[in-house]
């Protein structure tokens, strides 16, 4: 009796274990494998050079034909397709190894293969067609279920299908932008407004050769901050296209994109350098090349905003892209004040022979000389004075505001007149005027466009007065 009772208990435990195993196999297809092969050998191979057609269904349905080394879209043979992207897709499936083979799989729906996440069809020149279906990710590891139609299910690298996650316009060949690093001028037109920035080295247009960017104001050239202007123009000269939205926009399309009458037109004049062979050779018989410089013009048209982007195209092109909307914002709202020099003075003291300093009710003239050791000294009435720290302070002084076009109509607080040994700008006058409770106005050669903090000027005035005592 006791033995029979014990057998009944063991039978009950066995039933529970079997039921649990059955349930686990239904919940986890990996356990319902039948006879497994885990040698990691290739389960699908393909000669990439033999592929004549490729189609797939993933986020969308796309199909392509291969002819004479080039891929074409079946939906639009004229589409400027990036063939290298299709080559990478073919490469991704050219050799697929299985981490595990399920020889006797359950229903394909258990693996997400009755309605595959991604299905790839490949045709070869021999007339053979292969269909690869990719289903769910496995619960363990970085694997995904795949079938080839041979009745088996394979666990393969889950990332194989990543290159197929695209729409047609993700595969477009975008237009190349020229190398505009050697820029000459940068012009922006928007409606009736227009401004031009010119890059000129050793121009003689400013007292300092450190200024190479200029804002053209009629016949005048106003100095610009080099770093600020490089960053500003670099938004266009270093432009990277965003999404291409249309590769053959017609007139109606351009009107819809705001490009029939652009919001802004940017013109960049630049120099392209190239090496041109001559008819001359060196002593070793090698051809000698000359550097040839050619000036070109690039035009970019910017249209309507869409969210935080703008439509844009190369002038005359049918290809339309989206670019960062802040680029258009910067172009439309740029002013001289936003790009003007970020320093009060940029003087090469080696060009200055003497300095006149004027204060209300006091003045002094300093002459540069050398002592017996060849060091620079500043003389006031023949007596050496430590003027250089004040001059260096002027070069290091920063404005407190981006600019003010208000003419100095209040009292002059301090004036420096620099007499120089240069062909141009032999005299440069730096003046500080009263402005408001927190700022003073700075004028260079009669042009007042900067403010400095009153506290900075007060400290400078104190140093100057101490020097003149």
BADRENSE-613862 format. One record per residue (C-alpha): residue number from 1; chain; x negated, y, z negated. Coordinates in pm, 1 decimal. Layout:
BEGIN
<NUM, 'A', <X, Y, Z>>
...
END
This chain:
BEGIN
<1, 'A', <0.0, 0.0, 0.0>>
<2, 'A', <-277.8, 237.7, -91.9>>
<3, 'A', <-467.1, 142.0, 227.3>>
<4, 'A', <-160.6, 217.1, 444.3>>
<5, 'A', <-113.0, 553.0, 277.1>>
<6, 'A', <-476.4, 640.8, 337.2>>
<7, 'A', <-447.0, 549.3, 706.9>>
<8, 'A', <-141.7, 772.6, 744.1>>
<9, 'A', <-333.5, 1066.6, 594.8>>
<10, 'A', <-628.6, 1013.9, 832.4>>
<11, 'A', <-390.1, 987.3, 1127.5>>
<12, 'A', <-230.8, 1318.6, 1030.5>>
<13, 'A', <-570.6, 1490.4, 1010.8>>
<14, 'A', <-660.0, 1356.0, 1355.9>>
<15, 'A', <-338.4, 1489.4, 1503.4>>
<16, 'A', <-406.0, 1835.9, 1357.4>>
<17, 'A', <-762.8, 1838.4, 1494.5>>
<18, 'A', <-651.0, 1733.6, 1839.4>>
<19, 'A', <-377.2, 1997.1, 1843.2>>
<20, 'A', <-626.7, 2264.8, 1741.9>>
<21, 'A', <-869.0, 2156.1, 2011.9>>
<22, 'A', <-592.7, 2163.7, 2272.2>>
<23, 'A', <-485.9, 2512.6, 2165.4>>
<24, 'A', <-844.5, 2636.2, 2172.0>>
<25, 'A', <-892.5, 2502.5, 2522.7>>
<26, 'A', <-581.6, 2688.7, 2639.8>>
<27, 'A', <-690.1, 3014.2, 2473.6>>
<28, 'A', <-1051.6, 2995.0, 2592.7>>
<29, 'A', <-1093.1, 2860.7, 2948.4>>
<30, 'A', <-1466.0, 2823.8, 2888.5>>
<31, 'A', <-1392.1, 2524.9, 2663.3>>
<32, 'A', <-1166.5, 2361.7, 2919.5>>
<33, 'A', <-1451.6, 2281.3, 3155.2>>
<34, 'A', <-1428.8, 1918.4, 3250.6>>
<35, 'A', <-1773.3, 1821.0, 3376.9>>
<36, 'A', <-2009.3, 2119.5, 3344.5>>
<37, 'A', <-2325.2, 2201.9, 3534.8>>
<38, 'A', <-2545.1, 2456.0, 3355.2>>
<39, 'A', <-2864.4, 2443.8, 3560.7>>
<40, 'A', <-2829.2, 2808.0, 3681.9>>
<41, 'A', <-2880.5, 2716.1, 4047.9>>
<42, 'A', <-2751.2, 2926.1, 4336.8>>
<43, 'A', <-2388.9, 2848.6, 4415.1>>
<44, 'A', <-2355.5, 3093.5, 4704.5>>
<45, 'A', <-2620.9, 3212.6, 4947.3>>
<46, 'A', <-2599.2, 3431.8, 5251.4>>
<47, 'A', <-2835.8, 3541.7, 5525.4>>
<48, 'A', <-2784.8, 3918.4, 5504.9>>
<49, 'A', <-2908.2, 3969.6, 5861.9>>
<50, 'A', <-2636.6, 3742.0, 5996.6>>
<51, 'A', <-2344.0, 3936.4, 5849.5>>
<52, 'A', <-2119.4, 4092.4, 6113.7>>
<53, 'A', <-1825.4, 4202.7, 5898.9>>
<54, 'A', <-1751.6, 4277.4, 5535.5>>
<55, 'A', <-1421.5, 4355.5, 5370.0>>
<56, 'A', <-1314.9, 4375.7, 5008.7>>
<57, 'A', <-1024.8, 4455.1, 4781.2>>
<58, 'A', <-1105.6, 4617.0, 4449.9>>
<59, 'A', <-999.2, 4968.4, 4358.4>>
<60, 'A', <-889.5, 4987.6, 4721.3>>
<61, 'A', <-909.2, 4785.7, 5040.9>>
<62, 'A', <-1196.1, 4857.2, 5280.6>>
<63, 'A', <-1335.9, 4673.4, 5580.8>>
<64, 'A', <-1649.7, 4729.1, 5788.1>>
<65, 'A', <-1809.9, 4599.1, 6106.7>>
<66, 'A', <-2183.4, 4571.5, 6173.4>>
<67, 'A', <-2321.6, 4647.7, 6517.9>>
<68, 'A', <-2677.4, 4720.3, 6633.9>>
<69, 'A', <-2806.2, 4780.0, 6283.1>>
<70, 'A', <-2527.1, 5018.2, 6183.2>>
<71, 'A', <-2212.1, 4971.6, 5977.2>>
<72, 'A', <-1879.3, 5121.7, 6084.7>>
<73, 'A', <-1552.3, 5161.5, 5900.0>>
<74, 'A', <-1267.8, 4970.5, 6064.5>>
<75, 'A', <-1023.7, 5232.8, 5938.8>>
<76, 'A', <-1221.1, 5518.1, 6097.2>>
<77, 'A', <-1513.1, 5425.1, 6326.6>>
<78, 'A', <-1622.6, 5790.9, 6340.1>>
<79, 'A', <-1658.5, 5814.9, 5963.3>>
<80, 'A', <-2019.7, 5912.6, 5872.5>>
<81, 'A', <-2079.9, 5597.2, 5672.1>>
<82, 'A', <-2388.6, 5551.2, 5457.6>>
<83, 'A', <-2494.9, 5211.7, 5593.7>>
<84, 'A', <-2742.0, 5159.9, 5312.0>>
<85, 'A', <-2451.8, 5138.6, 5066.9>>
<86, 'A', <-2296.3, 4849.9, 5263.8>>
<87, 'A', <-2636.3, 4682.7, 5285.4>>
<88, 'A', <-2655.2, 4695.3, 4905.4>>
<89, 'A', <-2313.3, 4529.9, 4880.4>>
<90, 'A', <-2426.5, 4247.6, 5107.6>>
<91, 'A', <-2746.2, 4216.3, 4905.8>>
<92, 'A', <-2545.4, 4191.2, 4581.4>>
<93, 'A', <-2372.9, 3872.9, 4702.9>>
<94, 'A', <-2651.2, 3725.6, 4917.0>>
<95, 'A', <-2762.9, 3492.8, 4638.6>>
<96, 'A', <-2532.4, 3421.7, 4345.1>>
<97, 'A', <-2636.0, 3188.5, 4066.3>>
<98, 'A', <-2393.3, 3035.3, 3818.0>>
<99, 'A', <-2462.0, 3035.3, 3448.8>>
<100, 'A', <-2205.0, 2755.3, 3423.6>>
<101, 'A', <-1999.3, 2557.3, 3669.9>>
<102, 'A', <-1651.4, 2436.0, 3580.1>>
<103, 'A', <-1597.8, 2130.4, 3800.5>>
<104, 'A', <-1240.7, 2059.9, 3690.0>>
<105, 'A', <-1092.8, 2400.4, 3608.7>>
<106, 'A', <-750.0, 2466.9, 3467.3>>
<107, 'A', <-502.9, 2674.5, 3667.0>>
<108, 'A', <-676.3, 2966.4, 3839.6>>
<109, 'A', <-452.8, 3206.7, 3649.3>>
<110, 'A', <-640.9, 3105.9, 3334.7>>
<111, 'A', <-950.5, 3274.0, 3480.0>>
<112, 'A', <-786.6, 3573.5, 3645.7>>
<113, 'A', <-844.7, 3413.9, 3985.4>>
<114, 'A', <-486.0, 3368.8, 4104.2>>
<115, 'A', <-477.5, 3748.2, 4144.8>>
<116, 'A', <-849.7, 3839.0, 4159.9>>
<117, 'A', <-982.9, 4167.0, 4029.2>>
<118, 'A', <-1211.4, 4181.0, 4331.8>>
<119, 'A', <-1212.3, 3974.2, 4649.4>>
<120, 'A', <-1489.2, 3994.2, 4908.0>>
<121, 'A', <-1470.6, 3847.8, 5258.0>>
<122, 'A', <-1785.6, 3806.1, 5466.2>>
<123, 'A', <-1813.0, 3708.6, 5833.7>>
<124, 'A', <-2134.4, 3589.4, 5997.1>>
<125, 'A', <-2246.6, 3566.2, 6357.2>>
<126, 'A', <-2182.9, 3192.6, 6357.5>>
<127, 'A', <-1811.8, 3257.3, 6312.1>>
<128, 'A', <-1809.5, 3139.8, 5953.6>>
<129, 'A', <-1612.2, 3329.3, 5693.1>>
<130, 'A', <-1666.4, 3320.4, 5319.3>>
<131, 'A', <-1424.9, 3448.8, 5058.3>>
<132, 'A', <-1548.3, 3527.8, 4708.9>>
<133, 'A', <-1289.9, 3589.3, 4436.6>>
<134, 'A', <-1387.5, 3748.7, 4106.3>>
<135, 'A', <-1163.3, 3724.3, 3802.1>>
<136, 'A', <-1176.0, 3802.4, 3431.6>>
<137, 'A', <-1481.4, 3857.2, 3221.9>>
<138, 'A', <-1567.4, 3566.1, 2995.6>>
<139, 'A', <-1519.0, 3615.3, 2624.8>>
<140, 'A', <-1882.8, 3538.5, 2552.4>>
<141, 'A', <-2184.3, 3691.0, 2730.2>>
<142, 'A', <-2202.5, 3915.9, 3034.8>>
<143, 'A', <-2031.1, 3676.1, 3272.4>>
<144, 'A', <-1730.5, 3680.8, 3504.9>>
<145, 'A', <-1530.8, 3397.8, 3661.9>>
<146, 'A', <-1577.5, 3349.6, 4036.5>>
<147, 'A', <-1444.0, 3106.1, 4293.0>>
<148, 'A', <-1558.1, 3036.1, 4647.4>>
<149, 'A', <-1263.0, 2820.0, 4747.9>>
<150, 'A', <-1441.7, 2489.7, 4684.0>>
<151, 'A', <-1215.4, 2398.1, 4392.1>>
<152, 'A', <-1466.2, 2492.1, 4126.3>>
<153, 'A', <-1494.8, 2796.3, 3900.8>>
<154, 'A', <-1827.2, 2958.1, 3828.5>>
<155, 'A', <-1949.1, 3188.4, 3554.5>>
<156, 'A', <-2165.0, 3453.3, 3723.4>>
<157, 'A', <-2317.3, 3791.2, 3639.1>>
<158, 'A', <-2026.6, 4026.9, 3568.3>>
<159, 'A', <-2204.7, 4323.0, 3734.4>>
<160, 'A', <-2209.1, 4168.8, 4083.5>>
<161, 'A', <-1890.5, 4351.1, 4178.0>>
<162, 'A', <-2003.6, 4696.5, 4059.4>>
<163, 'A', <-2113.9, 4807.8, 4406.8>>
<164, 'A', <-1763.8, 4733.4, 4541.9>>
<165, 'A', <-1595.4, 4973.5, 4298.8>>
<166, 'A', <-1557.3, 5259.8, 4547.4>>
<167, 'A', <-1333.4, 5439.1, 4793.0>>
<168, 'A', <-1428.2, 5522.0, 5151.6>>
<169, 'A', <-1540.3, 5877.9, 5072.2>>
<170, 'A', <-1774.8, 5742.9, 4806.0>>
<171, 'A', <-1969.7, 5592.8, 5097.1>>
<172, 'A', <-2000.4, 5907.4, 5307.2>>
<173, 'A', <-2335.4, 6031.2, 5436.8>>
<174, 'A', <-2354.1, 6388.9, 5311.2>>
<175, 'A', <-2530.8, 6664.0, 5501.0>>
<176, 'A', <-2888.2, 6733.5, 5402.6>>
<177, 'A', <-2965.3, 7080.6, 5274.5>>
<178, 'A', <-3287.8, 7245.3, 5392.2>>
<179, 'A', <-3589.4, 7311.8, 5172.8>>
<180, 'A', <-3540.3, 7677.6, 5084.3>>
<181, 'A', <-3819.9, 7702.3, 4828.8>>
<182, 'A', <-4000.0, 7967.2, 5037.2>>
<183, 'A', <-3719.4, 8220.3, 5018.2>>
<184, 'A', <-3720.1, 8564.1, 5179.8>>
<185, 'A', <-3381.4, 8710.2, 5094.4>>
<186, 'A', <-3053.0, 8611.9, 4932.4>>
<187, 'A', <-2731.4, 8786.8, 5034.2>>
<188, 'A', <-2376.9, 8745.4, 4904.8>>
<189, 'A', <-2067.3, 8883.0, 5076.8>>
<190, 'A', <-1723.2, 8872.0, 4919.7>>
<191, 'A', <-1444.4, 9075.4, 5074.0>>
<192, 'A', <-1570.7, 9432.0, 5093.3>>
<193, 'A', <-1849.9, 9379.7, 4840.7>>
<194, 'A', <-2205.0, 9290.1, 4932.4>>
<195, 'A', <-2540.3, 9264.6, 4759.9>>
<196, 'A', <-2888.0, 9159.0, 4868.2>>
<197, 'A', <-3181.9, 9024.1, 4669.5>>
<198, 'A', <-3523.2, 9025.5, 4838.2>>
<199, 'A', <-3834.0, 8830.1, 4742.6>>
<200, 'A', <-4148.6, 9029.3, 4822.3>>
<201, 'A', <-4490.5, 8961.2, 4672.3>>
<202, 'A', <-4744.0, 9247.2, 4640.1>>
<203, 'A', <-4471.5, 9475.9, 4769.2>>
<204, 'A', <-4591.7, 9810.0, 4639.9>>
<205, 'A', <-4226.4, 9878.7, 4557.4>>
<206, 'A', <-4283.9, 9881.3, 4180.4>>
<207, 'A', <-4554.0, 9995.5, 3941.1>>
<208, 'A', <-4623.4, 9628.2, 3857.1>>
<209, 'A', <-4702.0, 9348.9, 4103.3>>
<210, 'A', <-4544.4, 9115.6, 3848.6>>
<211, 'A', <-4209.8, 9211.7, 3999.4>>
<212, 'A', <-4138.7, 9004.0, 4311.1>>
<213, 'A', <-3757.8, 9009.9, 4320.7>>
<214, 'A', <-3573.8, 9328.3, 4416.2>>
<215, 'A', <-3211.9, 9434.7, 4431.0>>
<216, 'A', <-3162.9, 9636.0, 4748.2>>
<217, 'A', <-2959.2, 9945.0, 4669.1>>
<218, 'A', <-2932.1, 10140.6, 4993.5>>
<219, 'A', <-3289.5, 10240.7, 5071.7>>
<220, 'A', <-3402.2, 10176.6, 4713.8>>
<221, 'A', <-3543.5, 9855.2, 4572.8>>
<222, 'A', <-3469.9, 9793.8, 4205.9>>
<223, 'A', <-3687.6, 9548.9, 4015.4>>
<224, 'A', <-3534.7, 9222.2, 3891.5>>
<225, 'A', <-3632.9, 8971.7, 3627.0>>
<226, 'A', <-3820.1, 8689.1, 3801.4>>
<227, 'A', <-3700.1, 8401.0, 3582.4>>
<228, 'A', <-3337.0, 8517.1, 3582.7>>
<229, 'A', <-3331.4, 8568.1, 3958.9>>
<230, 'A', <-3502.7, 8236.8, 4032.9>>
<231, 'A', <-3240.2, 8060.4, 3822.3>>
<232, 'A', <-2959.7, 8256.6, 3990.7>>
<233, 'A', <-3069.6, 8190.9, 4350.8>>
<234, 'A', <-3164.0, 7833.1, 4260.4>>
<235, 'A', <-2796.0, 7749.5, 4217.6>>
<236, 'A', <-2777.1, 7766.6, 4598.2>>
<237, 'A', <-3130.5, 7683.6, 4714.5>>
<238, 'A', <-3121.7, 7375.1, 4491.4>>
<239, 'A', <-2754.6, 7295.4, 4549.2>>
<240, 'A', <-2638.7, 6934.9, 4514.7>>
<241, 'A', <-2315.6, 6846.6, 4690.8>>
<242, 'A', <-2031.5, 6714.8, 4483.1>>
<243, 'A', <-1750.5, 6504.9, 4625.9>>
<244, 'A', <-1694.4, 6519.6, 5002.3>>
<245, 'A', <-1322.1, 6574.3, 5058.4>>
<246, 'A', <-1309.6, 6593.2, 5438.2>>
<247, 'A', <-1567.0, 6509.5, 5703.6>>
<248, 'A', <-1382.4, 6660.7, 5999.8>>
<249, 'A', <-1171.9, 6946.5, 5869.2>>
<250, 'A', <-960.2, 7123.4, 6131.3>>
<251, 'A', <-837.2, 7481.4, 6123.7>>
<252, 'A', <-535.1, 7394.7, 5911.0>>
<253, 'A', <-754.2, 7205.9, 5665.9>>
<254, 'A', <-996.0, 7497.6, 5638.1>>
<255, 'A', <-706.8, 7731.1, 5566.6>>
<256, 'A', <-582.8, 7497.6, 5290.8>>
<257, 'A', <-932.6, 7488.5, 5138.3>>
<258, 'A', <-961.9, 7868.6, 5145.1>>
<259, 'A', <-1244.1, 7844.1, 5397.8>>
<260, 'A', <-1072.2, 8010.6, 5692.1>>
<261, 'A', <-1135.9, 8336.7, 5504.6>>
<262, 'A', <-1400.6, 8237.1, 5247.4>>
<263, 'A', <-1403.6, 8374.0, 4895.4>>
<264, 'A', <-1778.8, 8423.3, 4929.5>>
<265, 'A', <-2043.7, 8374.5, 5195.9>>
<266, 'A', <-2403.2, 8321.9, 5086.7>>
<267, 'A', <-2684.7, 8383.6, 5334.0>>
<268, 'A', <-3034.5, 8262.1, 5251.8>>
<269, 'A', <-3327.3, 8359.1, 5472.8>>
<270, 'A', <-3623.1, 8128.9, 5415.4>>
<271, 'A', <-3948.7, 8023.1, 5575.7>>
<272, 'A', <-4013.4, 7666.0, 5681.9>>
<273, 'A', <-4375.3, 7554.6, 5710.4>>
<274, 'A', <-4484.2, 7273.6, 5939.9>>
<275, 'A', <-4812.2, 7128.6, 6056.0>>
<276, 'A', <-4864.6, 7156.2, 6432.3>>
<277, 'A', <-5136.3, 6967.5, 6616.3>>
<278, 'A', <-5387.9, 7174.1, 6810.1>>
<279, 'A', <-5608.6, 7070.5, 7102.0>>
<280, 'A', <-5911.8, 7100.2, 6875.6>>
<281, 'A', <-6079.7, 6817.4, 6689.1>>
<282, 'A', <-6331.9, 6822.7, 6406.5>>
<283, 'A', <-6679.8, 6669.1, 6410.4>>
<284, 'A', <-6529.4, 6326.1, 6334.3>>
<285, 'A', <-6287.3, 6350.1, 6624.4>>
<286, 'A', <-5982.2, 6408.8, 6405.7>>
<287, 'A', <-5714.3, 6644.7, 6534.0>>
<288, 'A', <-5703.1, 6981.7, 6361.7>>
<289, 'A', <-5359.2, 7104.4, 6257.9>>
<290, 'A', <-5234.3, 7459.1, 6218.1>>
<291, 'A', <-4967.4, 7562.5, 5970.5>>
<292, 'A', <-4674.0, 7713.9, 6155.4>>
<293, 'A', <-4418.3, 7922.2, 5968.1>>
<294, 'A', <-4069.0, 7969.7, 6105.2>>
<295, 'A', <-3794.3, 8181.0, 5952.1>>
<296, 'A', <-3449.1, 8023.4, 5925.9>>
<297, 'A', <-3111.2, 8124.4, 5788.6>>
<298, 'A', <-2878.4, 7906.4, 5583.8>>
<299, 'A', <-2515.7, 8008.2, 5531.8>>
<300, 'A', <-2283.9, 7859.6, 5272.3>>
<301, 'A', <-1912.6, 7938.1, 5267.1>>
<302, 'A', <-1717.6, 7902.6, 4942.5>>
<303, 'A', <-1339.0, 7873.1, 4942.3>>
<304, 'A', <-1061.8, 7824.2, 4689.1>>
<305, 'A', <-1090.0, 7697.6, 4335.3>>
<306, 'A', <-941.9, 7362.8, 4239.1>>
<307, 'A', <-955.0, 7308.3, 3863.3>>
<308, 'A', <-1320.6, 7368.8, 3769.9>>
<309, 'A', <-1449.4, 7311.6, 4124.7>>
<310, 'A', <-1465.3, 7508.3, 4448.7>>
<311, 'A', <-1441.2, 7400.7, 4809.5>>
<312, 'A', <-1756.7, 7470.7, 5008.6>>
<313, 'A', <-1916.1, 7396.6, 5343.1>>
<314, 'A', <-2215.7, 7485.5, 5553.7>>
<315, 'A', <-2097.5, 7759.8, 5788.8>>
<316, 'A', <-1970.2, 7603.9, 6111.7>>
<317, 'A', <-1959.5, 7248.6, 5972.3>>
<318, 'A', <-1645.3, 7035.1, 5957.4>>
<319, 'A', <-1759.2, 6864.9, 5635.2>>
<320, 'A', <-1605.1, 7009.3, 5319.7>>
<321, 'A', <-1727.4, 6940.0, 4966.8>>
<322, 'A', <-1647.0, 7027.8, 4608.7>>
<323, 'A', <-1911.0, 7215.7, 4410.1>>
<324, 'A', <-1926.5, 7340.3, 4051.7>>
<325, 'A', <-1688.6, 7635.1, 4012.7>>
<326, 'A', <-1933.0, 7821.9, 3787.6>>
<327, 'A', <-2157.4, 7865.7, 4092.6>>
<328, 'A', <-1887.8, 8072.0, 4260.2>>
<329, 'A', <-1821.8, 8258.9, 3934.4>>
<330, 'A', <-2188.3, 8358.3, 3908.8>>
<331, 'A', <-2205.0, 8470.8, 4270.5>>
<332, 'A', <-1890.6, 8682.3, 4248.2>>
<333, 'A', <-1972.2, 8851.2, 3918.7>>
<334, 'A', <-2345.1, 8906.5, 3955.1>>
<335, 'A', <-2460.6, 9265.2, 3901.4>>
<336, 'A', <-2793.2, 9438.9, 3892.4>>
<337, 'A', <-2760.0, 9465.3, 3514.6>>
<338, 'A', <-2722.6, 9087.6, 3480.1>>
<339, 'A', <-3052.6, 9030.3, 3663.7>>
<340, 'A', <-3260.8, 9331.7, 3569.3>>
<341, 'A', <-3598.1, 9286.3, 3395.4>>
<342, 'A', <-3580.9, 9143.5, 3046.6>>
<343, 'A', <-3857.1, 9366.8, 2918.2>>
<344, 'A', <-3899.4, 9739.5, 2868.4>>
<345, 'A', <-4240.2, 9760.1, 3036.1>>
<346, 'A', <-4470.3, 9529.3, 3234.6>>
<347, 'A', <-4787.9, 9732.4, 3262.1>>
<348, 'A', <-5131.8, 9608.2, 3366.2>>
<349, 'A', <-5345.5, 9811.5, 3125.4>>
<350, 'A', <-5647.8, 9757.7, 3346.4>>
<351, 'A', <-5489.6, 10004.3, 3592.9>>
<352, 'A', <-5439.3, 10276.9, 3328.3>>
<353, 'A', <-5713.5, 10536.8, 3278.0>>
<354, 'A', <-5532.6, 10773.0, 3042.1>>
<355, 'A', <-5211.6, 10804.9, 2843.4>>
<356, 'A', <-5019.8, 11117.8, 2740.7>>
<357, 'A', <-4786.5, 11083.0, 2442.7>>
<358, 'A', <-4519.5, 11343.6, 2373.7>>
<359, 'A', <-4302.3, 11377.7, 2065.6>>
<360, 'A', <-4071.0, 11665.1, 1979.7>>
<361, 'A', <-4315.1, 11925.6, 1853.7>>
<362, 'A', <-4629.5, 11716.3, 1905.5>>
<363, 'A', <-4834.8, 11569.1, 2192.3>>
<364, 'A', <-5168.1, 11399.8, 2256.9>>
<365, 'A', <-5377.6, 11272.9, 2548.8>>
<366, 'A', <-5582.0, 10952.3, 2526.3>>
<367, 'A', <-5861.3, 10862.5, 2766.5>>
<368, 'A', <-5990.4, 10511.6, 2824.3>>
<369, 'A', <-6361.2, 10448.4, 2788.1>>
<370, 'A', <-6609.4, 10172.6, 2702.0>>
<371, 'A', <-6835.4, 10143.0, 2401.0>>
<372, 'A', <-7193.4, 10016.8, 2399.2>>
<373, 'A', <-7069.5, 9655.7, 2391.7>>
<374, 'A', <-6856.6, 9705.1, 2701.8>>
<375, 'A', <-6532.2, 9696.6, 2504.1>>
<376, 'A', <-6236.9, 9918.9, 2592.4>>
<377, 'A', <-6179.5, 10211.3, 2356.0>>
<378, 'A', <-5924.8, 10492.1, 2361.6>>
<379, 'A', <-6047.4, 10840.8, 2284.0>>
<380, 'A', <-5845.3, 11129.5, 2144.8>>
<381, 'A', <-6046.4, 11452.4, 2161.2>>
<382, 'A', <-6360.8, 11240.6, 2177.3>>
<383, 'A', <-6266.7, 11033.9, 1871.6>>
<384, 'A', <-6191.6, 10659.6, 1903.7>>
<385, 'A', <-5831.2, 10564.8, 1828.7>>
<386, 'A', <-5662.7, 10224.3, 1801.9>>
<387, 'A', <-5405.5, 10284.2, 2075.0>>
<388, 'A', <-5402.3, 9934.8, 2225.4>>
<389, 'A', <-5165.4, 9775.5, 1966.9>>
<390, 'A', <-4904.6, 10038.9, 2053.1>>
<391, 'A', <-4949.7, 9977.9, 2426.8>>
<392, 'A', <-4916.6, 9601.9, 2377.9>>
<393, 'A', <-4605.7, 9663.6, 2169.1>>
<394, 'A', <-4450.2, 9845.4, 2465.6>>
<395, 'A', <-4509.5, 9541.9, 2690.3>>
<396, 'A', <-4355.1, 9311.9, 2430.2>>
<397, 'A', <-4052.3, 9527.1, 2348.4>>
<398, 'A', <-3722.9, 9368.8, 2452.1>>
<399, 'A', <-3400.0, 9549.8, 2541.2>>
<400, 'A', <-3102.1, 9531.7, 2307.8>>
<401, 'A', <-2851.4, 9545.2, 2592.1>>
<402, 'A', <-2848.5, 9426.1, 2951.2>>
<403, 'A', <-2831.6, 9779.6, 3079.4>>
<404, 'A', <-2675.9, 10119.6, 3096.8>>
<405, 'A', <-2655.4, 10349.3, 3395.4>>
<406, 'A', <-2587.0, 10650.0, 3175.8>>
<407, 'A', <-2829.5, 10929.2, 3251.6>>
<408, 'A', <-3032.6, 11060.9, 2955.4>>
<409, 'A', <-2837.5, 11370.7, 2859.4>>
<410, 'A', <-2937.9, 11375.5, 2493.6>>
<411, 'A', <-3259.5, 11463.1, 2315.1>>
<412, 'A', <-3586.9, 11300.3, 2414.8>>
<413, 'A', <-3743.4, 11108.4, 2124.4>>
<414, 'A', <-4068.2, 10978.3, 2275.8>>
<415, 'A', <-4250.8, 10991.1, 2609.2>>
<416, 'A', <-4550.3, 10801.1, 2747.5>>
<417, 'A', <-4714.1, 10915.3, 3070.5>>
<418, 'A', <-4955.0, 10660.3, 3216.3>>
<419, 'A', <-5218.7, 10784.8, 3463.1>>
<420, 'A', <-5341.6, 10499.3, 3680.2>>
<421, 'A', <-5622.5, 10414.7, 3922.0>>
<422, 'A', <-5387.3, 10264.9, 4184.5>>
<423, 'A', <-5292.6, 10364.0, 4539.3>>
<424, 'A', <-4923.4, 10380.2, 4451.0>>
<425, 'A', <-4742.5, 10469.8, 4131.7>>
<426, 'A', <-5044.2, 10665.4, 4012.3>>
<427, 'A', <-4825.6, 10803.8, 3735.0>>
<428, 'A', <-4558.7, 10609.2, 3544.3>>
<429, 'A', <-4340.1, 10782.1, 3287.9>>
<430, 'A', <-4168.6, 10586.4, 3008.2>>
<431, 'A', <-3915.7, 10782.1, 2800.2>>
<432, 'A', <-3689.0, 10703.7, 2506.8>>
<433, 'A', <-3372.4, 10908.2, 2448.1>>
<434, 'A', <-3109.3, 10929.5, 2178.1>>
<435, 'A', <-2803.9, 10726.0, 2278.5>>
<436, 'A', <-2576.2, 10607.2, 1995.5>>
<437, 'A', <-2593.4, 10501.5, 1633.3>>
<438, 'A', <-2753.1, 10164.4, 1709.8>>
<439, 'A', <-2942.1, 10211.4, 2035.6>>
<440, 'A', <-3177.2, 10435.6, 2228.5>>
<441, 'A', <-3190.8, 10475.0, 2604.6>>
<442, 'A', <-3502.5, 10380.3, 2803.5>>
<443, 'A', <-3600.0, 10556.4, 3124.2>>
<444, 'A', <-3880.8, 10463.4, 3364.0>>
<445, 'A', <-3972.4, 10728.0, 3620.0>>
<446, 'A', <-3636.2, 10896.8, 3569.7>>
<447, 'A', <-3421.0, 10584.3, 3602.5>>
<448, 'A', <-3238.8, 10492.2, 3281.8>>
<449, 'A', <-3093.9, 10138.3, 3276.2>>
<450, 'A', <-3197.4, 9979.6, 2948.0>>
<451, 'A', <-3117.3, 10016.6, 2580.1>>
<452, 'A', <-3344.9, 9930.0, 2287.3>>
<453, 'A', <-3243.4, 9902.3, 1925.5>>
<454, 'A', <-3287.0, 10217.1, 1719.2>>
<455, 'A', <-3468.7, 10019.5, 1449.0>>
<456, 'A', <-3732.3, 9899.4, 1701.4>>
<457, 'A', <-3786.8, 10252.8, 1825.7>>
<458, 'A', <-3807.1, 10388.1, 1470.1>>
<459, 'A', <-4089.0, 10144.3, 1395.2>>
<460, 'A', <-4266.8, 10247.8, 1716.6>>
<461, 'A', <-4227.5, 10616.8, 1635.0>>
<462, 'A', <-4375.8, 10561.2, 1289.5>>
<463, 'A', <-4682.1, 10392.6, 1439.3>>
<464, 'A', <-4727.2, 10670.4, 1695.1>>
<465, 'A', <-4701.5, 10945.7, 1432.0>>
<466, 'A', <-4956.8, 10764.8, 1214.5>>
<467, 'A', <-5194.1, 10748.3, 1511.6>>
<468, 'A', <-5160.9, 11121.6, 1582.3>>
<469, 'A', <-5227.6, 11234.5, 1225.6>>
END
